[in-house]
């Protein structure tokens, strides 16, 4: 796989989680300049990725506890997160040197 990035989690102990990846709310840097700012809403401003694998220790994460997910960014446990349904929101993305 050209340009692939591998992330390692112990398969024997990993647990499922959901990641919420937020992007810009508007597709135009100046939405107020548009006739109707609603036409500038970014339909891809939220991507929900289910079934990600995380370390079992993250099941104890409390809202606002933050973690660096390797090569992806910094994530915080969401208030919707429970030990049975882990939810993490990306707060800050990392620069990806593999993207060109």
Biopython code that builds the backbone (N, CA, C, O; Angstrom):
import numpy as np
from Bio.PDB.StructureBuilder import StructureBuilder

atoms = [
    (1, "UNK", "N", (0.839, -1.180, 0.000)),
    (1, "UNK", "CA", (0.000, 0.000, 0.000)),
    (1, "UNK", "C", (0.878, 1.235, 0.000)),
    (1, "UNK", "O", (1.583, 1.501, 0.973)),
    (2, "UNK", "N", (0.839, 1.967, -1.055)),
    (2, "UNK", "CA", (1.635, 3.189, -1.133)),
    (2, "UNK", "C", (1.026, 4.268, -0.244)),
    (2, "UNK", "O", (-0.164, 4.568, -0.346)),
    (3, "UNK", "N", (1.839, 4.843, 0.620)),
    (3, "UNK", "CA", (1.398, 5.946, 1.463)),
    (3, "UNK", "C", (0.505, 5.533, 2.618)),
    (3, "UNK", "O", (-0.101, 6.399, 3.249)),
    (4, "UNK", "N", (0.398, 4.240, 2.923)),
    (4, "UNK", "CA", (-0.462, 3.788, 4.013)),
    (4, "UNK", "C", (0.215, 4.036, 5.353)),
    (4, "UNK", "O", (1.441, 4.016, 5.460)),
    (5, "UNK", "N", (-0.586, 4.265, 6.352)),
    (5, "UNK", "CA", (-0.103, 4.433, 7.709)),
    (5, "UNK", "C", (-0.743, 3.363, 8.568)),
    (5, "UNK", "O", (-1.967, 3.233, 8.572)),
    (6, "UNK", "N", (0.050, 2.595, 9.294)),
    (6, "UNK", "CA", (-0.469, 1.541, 10.147)),
    (6, "UNK", "C", (-0.505, 2.022, 11.586)),
    (6, "UNK", "O", (0.404, 2.717, 12.040)),
    (7, "UNK", "N", (-1.541, 1.656, 12.292)),
    (7, "UNK", "CA", (-1.698, 1.989, 13.709)),
    (7, "UNK", "C", (-1.901, 0.672, 14.445)),
    (7, "UNK", "O", (-2.710, -0.160, 14.035)),
    (8, "UNK", "N", (-1.169, 0.492, 15.525)),
    (8, "UNK", "CA", (-1.173, -0.796, 16.192)),
    (8, "UNK", "C", (-1.891, -0.732, 17.531)),
    (8, "UNK", "O", (-1.620, 0.143, 18.353)),
    (9, "UNK", "N", (-2.808, -1.665, 17.739)),
    (9, "UNK", "CA", (-3.487, -1.866, 19.001)),
    (9, "UNK", "C", (-3.527, -3.374, 19.214)),
    (9, "UNK", "O", (-3.743, -4.128, 18.264)),
    (10, "UNK", "N", (-3.323, -3.814, 20.429)),
    (10, "UNK", "CA", (-3.335, -5.244, 20.723)),
    (10, "UNK", "C", (-4.719, -5.821, 20.435)),
    (10, "UNK", "O", (-5.680, -5.497, 21.132)),
    (11, "UNK", "N", (-4.827, -6.661, 19.427)),
    (11, "UNK", "CA", (-6.112, -7.227, 19.001)),
    (11, "UNK", "C", (-6.762, -8.059, 20.097)),
    (11, "UNK", "O", (-7.988, -8.154, 20.153)),
    (12, "UNK", "N", (-5.967, -8.656, 20.959)),
    (12, "UNK", "CA", (-6.513, -9.525, 22.002)),
    (12, "UNK", "C", (-7.258, -8.735, 23.079)),
    (12, "UNK", "O", (-8.162, -9.265, 23.725)),
    (13, "UNK", "N", (-6.884, -7.480, 23.271)),
    (13, "UNK", "CA", (-7.496, -6.701, 24.357)),
    (13, "UNK", "C", (-8.199, -5.439, 23.868)),
    (13, "UNK", "O", (-8.798, -4.728, 24.674)),
    (14, "UNK", "N", (-8.144, -5.145, 22.587)),
    (14, "UNK", "CA", (-8.751, -3.923, 22.051)),
    (14, "UNK", "C", (-10.269, -3.940, 22.222)),
    (14, "UNK", "O", (-10.896, -5.000, 22.234)),
    (15, "UNK", "N", (-10.845, -2.749, 22.353)),
    (15, "UNK", "CA", (-12.300, -2.608, 22.446)),
    (15, "UNK", "C", (-12.774, -1.669, 21.336)),
    (15, "UNK", "O", (-12.017, -0.836, 20.838)),
    (16, "UNK", "N", (-14.040, -1.824, 20.965)),
    (16, "UNK", "CA", (-14.613, -0.972, 19.928)),
    (16, "UNK", "C", (-14.944, 0.407, 20.489)),
    (16, "UNK", "O", (-15.244, 0.566, 21.672)),
    (17, "UNK", "N", (-14.881, 1.396, 19.600)),
    (17, "UNK", "CA", (-15.243, 2.757, 19.965)),
    (17, "UNK", "C", (-15.753, 3.476, 18.724)),
    (17, "UNK", "O", (-15.689, 2.956, 17.610)),
    (18, "UNK", "N", (-16.253, 4.663, 18.939)),
    (18, "UNK", "CA", (-16.720, 5.540, 17.860)),
    (18, "UNK", "C", (-15.871, 6.797, 17.891)),
    (18, "UNK", "O", (-15.582, 7.333, 18.960)),
    (19, "UNK", "N", (-15.477, 7.261, 16.730)),
    (19, "UNK", "CA", (-14.731, 8.518, 16.624)),
    (19, "UNK", "C", (-15.567, 9.508, 15.837)),
    (19, "UNK", "O", (-16.143, 9.170, 14.803)),
    (20, "UNK", "N", (-15.628, 10.723, 16.332)),
    (20, "UNK", "CA", (-16.317, 11.799, 15.631)),
    (20, "UNK", "C", (-15.252, 12.762, 15.130)),
    (20, "UNK", "O", (-14.532, 13.386, 15.911)),
    (21, "UNK", "N", (-15.170, 12.867, 13.817)),
    (21, "UNK", "CA", (-14.153, 13.689, 13.173)),
    (21, "UNK", "C", (-14.842, 14.952, 12.656)),
    (21, "UNK", "O", (-15.650, 14.896, 11.729)),
    (22, "UNK", "N", (-14.517, 16.069, 13.257)),
    (22, "UNK", "CA", (-15.122, 17.341, 12.863)),
    (22, "UNK", "C", (-14.231, 18.064, 11.871)),
    (22, "UNK", "O", (-13.005, 18.030, 11.979)),
    (23, "UNK", "N", (-14.858, 18.717, 10.906)),
    (23, "UNK", "CA", (-14.161, 19.519, 9.905)),
    (23, "UNK", "C", (-14.810, 20.898, 9.912)),
    (23, "UNK", "O", (-15.670, 21.180, 10.746)),
    (24, "UNK", "N", (-14.399, 21.750, 8.990)),
    (24, "UNK", "CA", (-14.957, 23.087, 8.923)),
    (24, "UNK", "C", (-16.469, 23.039, 8.749)),
    (24, "UNK", "O", (-16.980, 22.246, 7.958)),
    (25, "UNK", "N", (-17.185, 23.886, 9.486)),
    (25, "UNK", "CA", (-18.638, 23.948, 9.386)),
    (25, "UNK", "C", (-19.082, 24.533, 8.046)),
    (25, "UNK", "O", (-20.117, 24.151, 7.499)),
    (26, "UNK", "N", (-18.281, 25.466, 7.531)),
    (26, "UNK", "CA", (-18.622, 26.117, 6.267)),
    (26, "UNK", "C", (-17.600, 25.758, 5.193)),
    (26, "UNK", "O", (-16.412, 25.612, 5.480)),
    (27, "UNK", "N", (-18.065, 25.619, 3.966)),
    (27, "UNK", "CA", (-17.172, 25.327, 2.847)),
    (27, "UNK", "C", (-16.565, 26.601, 2.278)),
    (27, "UNK", "O", (-15.601, 26.538, 1.515)),
    (28, "UNK", "N", (-17.109, 27.743, 2.635)),
    (28, "UNK", "CA", (-16.613, 29.047, 2.186)),
    (28, "UNK", "C", (-15.988, 29.756, 3.384)),
    (28, "UNK", "O", (-16.612, 29.826, 4.443)),
    (29, "UNK", "N", (-14.760, 30.288, 3.242)),
    (29, "UNK", "CA", (-14.126, 30.959, 4.381)),
    (29, "UNK", "C", (-14.864, 32.226, 4.824)),
    (29, "UNK", "O", (-14.645, 32.716, 5.932)),
    (30, "UNK", "N", (-15.739, 32.758, 3.958)),
    (30, "UNK", "CA", (-16.517, 33.951, 4.313)),
    (30, "UNK", "C", (-18.003, 33.688, 4.048)),
    (30, "UNK", "O", (-18.567, 34.227, 3.096)),
    (31, "UNK", "N", (-18.631, 32.874, 4.877)),
    (31, "UNK", "CA", (-20.032, 32.524, 4.623)),
    (31, "UNK", "C", (-20.977, 33.718, 4.716)),
    (31, "UNK", "O", (-22.042, 33.713, 4.099)),
    (32, "UNK", "N", (-20.599, 34.740, 5.482)),
    (32, "UNK", "CA", (-21.450, 35.938, 5.584)),
    (32, "UNK", "C", (-21.515, 36.706, 4.274)),
    (32, "UNK", "O", (-22.451, 37.474, 4.053)),
    (33, "UNK", "N", (-20.537, 36.510, 3.408)),
    (33, "UNK", "CA", (-20.517, 37.211, 2.128)),
    (33, "UNK", "C", (-21.502, 36.602, 1.132)),
    (33, "UNK", "O", (-21.864, 37.241, 0.144)),
    (34, "UNK", "N", (-21.926, 35.391, 1.388)),
    (34, "UNK", "CA", (-22.872, 34.726, 0.481)),
    (34, "UNK", "C", (-24.268, 35.304, 0.684)),
    (34, "UNK", "O", (-24.592, 35.845, 1.741)),
    (35, "UNK", "N", (-25.079, 35.175, -0.354)),
    (35, "UNK", "CA", (-26.454, 35.663, -0.254)),
    (35, "UNK", "C", (-27.203, 34.932, 0.863)),
    (35, "UNK", "O", (-27.979, 35.536, 1.603)),
    (36, "UNK", "N", (-26.963, 33.641, 0.972)),
    (36, "UNK", "CA", (-27.569, 32.828, 2.027)),
    (36, "UNK", "C", (-26.468, 31.948, 2.617)),
    (36, "UNK", "O", (-26.005, 31.009, 1.969)),
    (37, "UNK", "N", (-26.053, 32.250, 3.838)),
    (37, "UNK", "CA", (-24.933, 31.516, 4.436)),
    (37, "UNK", "C", (-25.217, 30.020, 4.561)),
    (37, "UNK", "O", (-24.283, 29.222, 4.640)),
    (38, "UNK", "N", (-26.484, 29.633, 4.579)),
    (38, "UNK", "CA", (-26.817, 28.212, 4.689)),
    (38, "UNK", "C", (-26.352, 27.412, 3.476)),
    (38, "UNK", "O", (-26.133, 26.205, 3.572)),
    (39, "UNK", "N", (-26.201, 28.084, 2.338)),
    (39, "UNK", "CA", (-25.703, 27.396, 1.142)),
    (39, "UNK", "C", (-24.221, 27.062, 1.270)),
    (39, "UNK", "O", (-23.683, 26.286, 0.480)),
    (40, "UNK", "N", (-23.569, 27.644, 2.261)),
    (40, "UNK", "CA", (-22.135, 27.415, 2.470)),
    (40, "UNK", "C", (-21.855, 26.341, 3.522)),
    (40, "UNK", "O", (-20.695, 26.076, 3.835)),
    (41, "UNK", "N", (-22.899, 25.723, 4.070)),
    (41, "UNK", "CA", (-22.677, 24.673, 5.061)),
    (41, "UNK", "C", (-21.937, 23.498, 4.431)),
    (41, "UNK", "O", (-22.256, 23.073, 3.321)),
    (42, "UNK", "N", (-20.964, 22.990, 5.139)),
    (42, "UNK", "CA", (-20.173, 21.848, 4.675)),
    (42, "UNK", "C", (-20.901, 20.555, 5.046)),
    (42, "UNK", "O", (-20.996, 20.233, 6.231)),
    (43, "UNK", "N", (-21.413, 19.813, 4.078)),
    (43, "UNK", "CA", (-22.132, 18.581, 4.407)),
    (43, "UNK", "C", (-21.223, 17.512, 5.020)),
    (43, "UNK", "O", (-21.710, 16.538, 5.594)),
    (44, "UNK", "N", (-19.917, 17.693, 4.901)),
    (44, "UNK", "CA", (-18.958, 16.741, 5.458)),
    (44, "UNK", "C", (-18.300, 17.267, 6.728)),
    (44, "UNK", "O", (-17.189, 16.858, 7.064)),
    (45, "UNK", "N", (-18.982, 18.177, 7.443)),
    (45, "UNK", "CA", (-18.376, 18.775, 8.635)),
    (45, "UNK", "C", (-18.291, 17.790, 9.801)),
    (45, "UNK", "O", (-17.564, 18.040, 10.762)),
    (46, "UNK", "N", (-19.014, 16.686, 9.733)),
    (46, "UNK", "CA", (-18.929, 15.660, 10.760)),
    (46, "UNK", "C", (-18.894, 14.287, 10.102)),
    (46, "UNK", "O", (-19.786, 13.926, 9.333)),
    (47, "UNK", "N", (-17.850, 13.532, 10.417)),
    (47, "UNK", "CA", (-17.753, 12.141, 9.974)),
    (47, "UNK", "C", (-17.746, 11.280, 11.229)),
    (47, "UNK", "O", (-16.921, 11.477, 12.121)),
    (48, "UNK", "N", (-18.657, 10.337, 11.294)),
    (48, "UNK", "CA", (-18.708, 9.420, 12.429)),
    (48, "UNK", "C", (-18.135, 8.083, 11.966)),
    (48, "UNK", "O", (-18.635, 7.464, 11.027)),
    (49, "UNK", "N", (-17.078, 7.657, 12.647)),
    (49, "UNK", "CA", (-16.409, 6.404, 12.296)),
    (49, "UNK", "C", (-16.664, 5.419, 13.433)),
    (49, "UNK", "O", (-16.189, 5.599, 14.554)),
    (50, "UNK", "N", (-17.416, 4.386, 13.118)),
    (50, "UNK", "CA", (-17.743, 3.381, 14.131)),
    (50, "UNK", "C", (-16.821, 2.181, 13.989)),
    (50, "UNK", "O", (-16.275, 1.923, 12.917)),
    (51, "UNK", "N", (-16.657, 1.456, 15.084)),
    (51, "UNK", "CA", (-15.882, 0.228, 15.046)),
    (51, "UNK", "C", (-14.379, 0.425, 15.060)),
    (51, "UNK", "O", (-13.631, -0.474, 14.676)),
    (52, "UNK", "N", (-13.924, 1.613, 15.505)),
    (52, "UNK", "CA", (-12.474, 1.763, 15.640)),
    (52, "UNK", "C", (-12.020, 0.935, 16.841)),
    (52, "UNK", "O", (-12.823, 0.629, 17.721)),
    (53, "UNK", "N", (-10.780, 0.585, 16.880)),
    (53, "UNK", "CA", (-10.238, -0.209, 17.978)),
    (53, "UNK", "C", (-9.347, 0.679, 18.838)),
    (53, "UNK", "O", (-8.486, 1.393, 18.325)),
    (54, "UNK", "N", (-9.564, 0.626, 20.152)),
    (54, "UNK", "CA", (-8.757, 1.406, 21.096)),
    (54, "UNK", "C", (-8.317, 0.499, 22.236)),
    (54, "UNK", "O", (-8.859, -0.588, 22.436)),
    (55, "UNK", "N", (-7.344, 0.962, 22.962)),
    (55, "UNK", "CA", (-6.867, 0.212, 24.123)),
    (55, "UNK", "C", (-7.981, 0.083, 25.156)),
    (55, "UNK", "O", (-8.767, 1.012, 25.345)),
    (56, "UNK", "N", (-8.047, -1.051, 25.814)),
    (56, "UNK", "CA", (-9.101, -1.341, 26.797)),
    (56, "UNK", "C", (-9.126, -0.302, 27.923)),
    (56, "UNK", "O", (-10.193, -0.021, 28.468)),
    (57, "UNK", "N", (-7.995, 0.261, 28.274)),
    (57, "UNK", "CA", (-7.917, 1.237, 29.359)),
    (57, "UNK", "C", (-8.753, 2.487, 29.082)),
    (57, "UNK", "O", (-9.136, 3.191, 30.017)),
    (58, "UNK", "N", (-9.040, 2.769, 27.812)),
    (58, "UNK", "CA", (-9.833, 3.946, 27.484)),
    (58, "UNK", "C", (-11.300, 3.790, 27.868)),
    (58, "UNK", "O", (-12.048, 4.767, 27.818)),
    (59, "UNK", "N", (-11.727, 2.605, 28.245)),
    (59, "UNK", "CA", (-13.106, 2.394, 28.696)),
    (59, "UNK", "C", (-13.386, 3.186, 29.966)),
    (59, "UNK", "O", (-14.544, 3.462, 30.281)),
    (60, "UNK", "N", (-12.343, 3.551, 30.693)),
    (60, "UNK", "CA", (-12.507, 4.325, 31.926)),
    (60, "UNK", "C", (-12.398, 5.828, 31.687)),
    (60, "UNK", "O", (-12.404, 6.600, 32.645)),
    (61, "UNK", "N", (-12.300, 6.255, 30.444)),
    (61, "UNK", "CA", (-12.139, 7.681, 30.135)),
    (61, "UNK", "C", (-13.371, 8.474, 30.561)),
    (61, "UNK", "O", (-14.506, 8.035, 30.373)),
    (62, "UNK", "N", (-13.131, 9.627, 31.127)),
    (62, "UNK", "CA", (-14.198, 10.536, 31.540)),
    (62, "UNK", "C", (-14.301, 11.662, 30.521)),
    (62, "UNK", "O", (-13.323, 11.976, 29.844)),
    (63, "UNK", "N", (-15.492, 12.279, 30.406)),
    (63, "UNK", "CA", (-15.629, 13.407, 29.472)),
    (63, "UNK", "C", (-14.516, 14.433, 29.696)),
    (63, "UNK", "O", (-14.176, 14.773, 30.829)),
    (64, "UNK", "N", (-13.976, 14.901, 28.611)),
    (64, "UNK", "CA", (-12.863, 15.861, 28.508)),
    (64, "UNK", "C", (-11.489, 15.236, 28.744)),
    (64, "UNK", "O", (-10.483, 15.911, 28.527)),
    (65, "UNK", "N", (-11.401, 13.962, 29.185)),
    (65, "UNK", "CA", (-10.088, 13.305, 29.220)),
    (65, "UNK", "C", (-9.582, 13.286, 27.782)),
    (65, "UNK", "O", (-10.329, 12.953, 26.862)),
    (66, "UNK", "N", (-8.333, 13.637, 27.592)),
    (66, "UNK", "CA", (-7.836, 13.717, 26.215)),
    (66, "UNK", "C", (-6.690, 12.740, 25.988)),
    (66, "UNK", "O", (-5.955, 12.374, 26.905)),
    (67, "UNK", "N", (-6.568, 12.327, 24.707)),
    (67, "UNK", "CA", (-5.586, 11.326, 24.311)),
    (67, "UNK", "C", (-5.077, 11.651, 22.923)),
    (67, "UNK", "O", (-5.799, 12.213, 22.099)),
    (68, "UNK", "N", (-3.830, 11.292, 22.669)),
    (68, "UNK", "CA", (-3.321, 11.406, 21.304)),
    (68, "UNK", "C", (-3.481, 10.047, 20.646)),
    (68, "UNK", "O", (-2.917, 9.053, 21.103)),
    (69, "UNK", "N", (-4.260, 10.013, 19.560)),
    (69, "UNK", "CA", (-4.371, 8.804, 18.758)),
    (69, "UNK", "C", (-3.278, 8.918, 17.709)),
    (69, "UNK", "O", (-3.280, 9.854, 16.909)),
    (70, "UNK", "N", (-2.358, 7.986, 17.705)),
    (70, "UNK", "CA", (-1.174, 8.074, 16.862)),
    (70, "UNK", "C", (-1.483, 8.490, 15.434)),
    (70, "UNK", "O", (-2.334, 7.904, 14.764)),
    (71, "UNK", "N", (-0.787, 9.496, 14.995)),
    (71, "UNK", "CA", (-0.822, 10.018, 13.622)),
    (71, "UNK", "C", (-2.179, 10.572, 13.197)),
    (71, "UNK", "O", (-2.350, 10.936, 12.034)),
    (72, "UNK", "N", (-3.142, 10.644, 14.107)),
    (72, "UNK", "CA", (-4.464, 11.158, 13.744)),
    (72, "UNK", "C", (-4.778, 12.486, 14.400)),
    (72, "UNK", "O", (-5.388, 13.356, 13.780)),
    (73, "UNK", "N", (-4.374, 12.650, 15.637)),
    (73, "UNK", "CA", (-4.665, 13.891, 16.328)),
    (73, "UNK", "C", (-4.965, 13.650, 17.791)),
    (73, "UNK", "O", (-4.728, 12.573, 18.339)),
    (74, "UNK", "N", (-5.495, 14.693, 18.400)),
    (74, "UNK", "CA", (-5.859, 14.629, 19.805)),
    (74, "UNK", "C", (-7.368, 14.471, 19.905)),
    (74, "UNK", "O", (-8.127, 15.184, 19.248)),
    (75, "UNK", "N", (-7.789, 13.527, 20.733)),
    (75, "UNK", "CA", (-9.194, 13.203, 20.898)),
    (75, "UNK", "C", (-9.568, 13.344, 22.365)),
    (75, "UNK", "O", (-8.739, 13.128, 23.249)),
    (76, "UNK", "N", (-10.822, 13.709, 22.618)),
    (76, "UNK", "CA", (-11.336, 13.801, 23.984)),
    (76, "UNK", "C", (-12.562, 12.912, 24.098)),
    (76, "UNK", "O", (-13.345, 12.790, 23.155)),
    (77, "UNK", "N", (-12.718, 12.303, 25.242)),
    (77, "UNK", "CA", (-13.904, 11.480, 25.487)),
    (77, "UNK", "C", (-15.128, 12.389, 25.465)),
    (77, "UNK", "O", (-15.120, 13.470, 26.053)),
    (78, "UNK", "N", (-16.173, 11.944, 24.785)),
    (78, "UNK", "CA", (-17.411, 12.714, 24.670)),
    (78, "UNK", "C", (-18.309, 12.440, 25.867)),
    (78, "UNK", "O", (-18.198, 11.398, 26.513)),
    (79, "UNK", "N", (-19.208, 13.393, 26.160)),
    (79, "UNK", "CA", (-20.138, 13.198, 27.273)),
    (79, "UNK", "C", (-21.092, 12.037, 26.999)),
    (79, "UNK", "O", (-21.680, 11.487, 27.930)),
    (80, "UNK", "N", (-21.252, 11.657, 25.724)),
    (80, "UNK", "CA", (-22.093, 10.514, 25.363)),
    (80, "UNK", "C", (-21.398, 9.176, 25.604)),
    (80, "UNK", "O", (-22.027, 8.123, 25.500)),
    (81, "UNK", "N", (-20.124, 9.210, 25.922)),
    (81, "UNK", "CA", (-19.335, 7.984, 26.068)),
    (81, "UNK", "C", (-19.713, 7.231, 27.338)),
    (81, "UNK", "O", (-19.891, 7.825, 28.402)),
    (82, "UNK", "N", (-19.830, 5.913, 27.206)),
    (82, "UNK", "CA", (-20.053, 5.023, 28.352)),
    (82, "UNK", "C", (-19.065, 3.870, 28.225)),
    (82, "UNK", "O", (-18.492, 3.678, 27.152)),
    (83, "UNK", "N", (-18.850, 3.103, 29.277)),
    (83, "UNK", "CA", (-17.935, 1.960, 29.156)),
    (83, "UNK", "C", (-18.372, 0.956, 28.085)),
    (83, "UNK", "O", (-17.538, 0.228, 27.545)),
    (84, "UNK", "N", (-19.671, 0.911, 27.773)),
    (84, "UNK", "CA", (-20.172, -0.009, 26.753)),
    (84, "UNK", "C", (-20.214, 0.593, 25.359)),
    (84, "UNK", "O", (-20.328, -0.137, 24.374)),
    (85, "UNK", "N", (-20.124, 1.907, 25.262)),
    (85, "UNK", "CA", (-20.143, 2.600, 23.958)),
    (85, "UNK", "C", (-19.205, 3.810, 24.058)),
    (85, "UNK", "O", (-19.628, 4.912, 24.408)),
    (86, "UNK", "N", (-17.944, 3.583, 23.750)),
    (86, "UNK", "CA", (-16.939, 4.642, 23.851)),
    (86, "UNK", "C", (-17.070, 5.604, 22.675)),
    (86, "UNK", "O", (-17.224, 5.176, 21.531)),
    (87, "UNK", "N", (-17.009, 6.902, 22.960)),
    (87, "UNK", "CA", (-17.099, 7.933, 21.926)),
    (87, "UNK", "C", (-15.989, 8.949, 22.169)),
    (87, "UNK", "O", (-15.841, 9.475, 23.272)),
    (88, "UNK", "N", (-15.208, 9.216, 21.116)),
    (88, "UNK", "CA", (-14.118, 10.179, 21.204)),
    (88, "UNK", "C", (-14.255, 11.201, 20.084)),
    (88, "UNK", "O", (-14.507, 10.845, 18.933)),
    (89, "UNK", "N", (-14.085, 12.477, 20.430)),
    (89, "UNK", "CA", (-14.154, 13.568, 19.463)),
    (89, "UNK", "C", (-12.753, 14.071, 19.155)),
    (89, "UNK", "O", (-11.957, 14.308, 20.063)),
    (90, "UNK", "N", (-12.454, 14.233, 17.862)),
    (90, "UNK", "CA", (-11.154, 14.809, 17.520)),
    (90, "UNK", "C", (-11.188, 16.295, 17.817)),
    (90, "UNK", "O", (-12.057, 17.017, 17.329)),
    (91, "UNK", "N", (-10.239, 16.746, 18.619)),
    (91, "UNK", "CA", (-10.131, 18.164, 18.964)),
    (91, "UNK", "C", (-9.129, 18.870, 18.067)),
    (91, "UNK", "O", (-9.360, 20.004, 17.648)),
    (92, "UNK", "N", (-8.015, 18.206, 17.770)),
    (92, "UNK", "CA", (-6.966, 18.790, 16.946)),
    (92, "UNK", "C", (-6.386, 17.697, 16.054)),
    (92, "UNK", "O", (-6.022, 16.623, 16.534)),
    (93, "UNK", "N", (-6.304, 17.973, 14.767)),
    (93, "UNK", "CA", (-5.686, 17.024, 13.835)),
    (93, "UNK", "C", (-4.175, 17.230, 13.838)),
    (93, "UNK", "O", (-3.686, 18.320, 14.133)),
    (94, "UNK", "N", (-3.455, 16.186, 13.512)),
    (94, "UNK", "CA", (-2.009, 16.295, 13.347)),
    (94, "UNK", "C", (-1.707, 16.482, 11.874)),
    (94, "UNK", "O", (-2.469, 16.033, 11.017)),
    (95, "UNK", "N", (-0.607, 17.136, 11.579)),
    (95, "UNK", "CA", (-0.169, 17.283, 10.207)),
    (95, "UNK", "C", (0.186, 15.894, 9.687)),
    (95, "UNK", "O", (0.930, 15.148, 10.326)),
    (96, "UNK", "N", (-0.352, 15.562, 8.529)),
    (96, "UNK", "CA", (-0.085, 14.252, 7.941)),
    (96, "UNK", "C", (0.922, 14.418, 6.806)),
    (96, "UNK", "O", (0.596, 14.921, 5.730)),
    (97, "UNK", "N", (2.146, 13.986, 7.072)),
    (97, "UNK", "CA", (3.207, 14.147, 6.069)),
    (97, "UNK", "C", (3.041, 13.164, 4.918)),
    (97, "UNK", "O", (3.714, 13.296, 3.896)),
    (98, "UNK", "N", (2.151, 12.172, 5.067)),
    (98, "UNK", "CA", (1.941, 11.198, 3.999)),
    (98, "UNK", "C", (0.988, 11.733, 2.926)),
    (98, "UNK", "O", (1.042, 11.304, 1.773)),
    (99, "UNK", "N", (0.120, 12.666, 3.309)),
    (99, "UNK", "CA", (-0.806, 13.239, 2.328)),
    (99, "UNK", "C", (-0.036, 14.179, 1.419)),
    (99, "UNK", "O", (0.793, 14.968, 1.873)),
    (100, "UNK", "N", (-0.315, 14.086, 0.160)),
    (100, "UNK", "CA", (0.366, 14.970, -0.800)),
    (100, "UNK", "C", (-0.677, 15.632, -1.659)),
    (100, "UNK", "O", (-0.340, 16.422, -2.541)),
]
sb = StructureBuilder()
sb.init_structure("model")
sb.init_model(0)
sb.init_chain("A")
sb.init_seg("    ")
for serial, (resi, resn, name, xyz) in enumerate(atoms, 1):
    if name == "N":
        sb.init_residue(resn, " ", resi, " ")
    sb.init_atom(name, np.array(xyz, "f"), 0.0, 1.0, " ", f" {name:<3s}", serial, name[0])
structure = sb.get_structure()
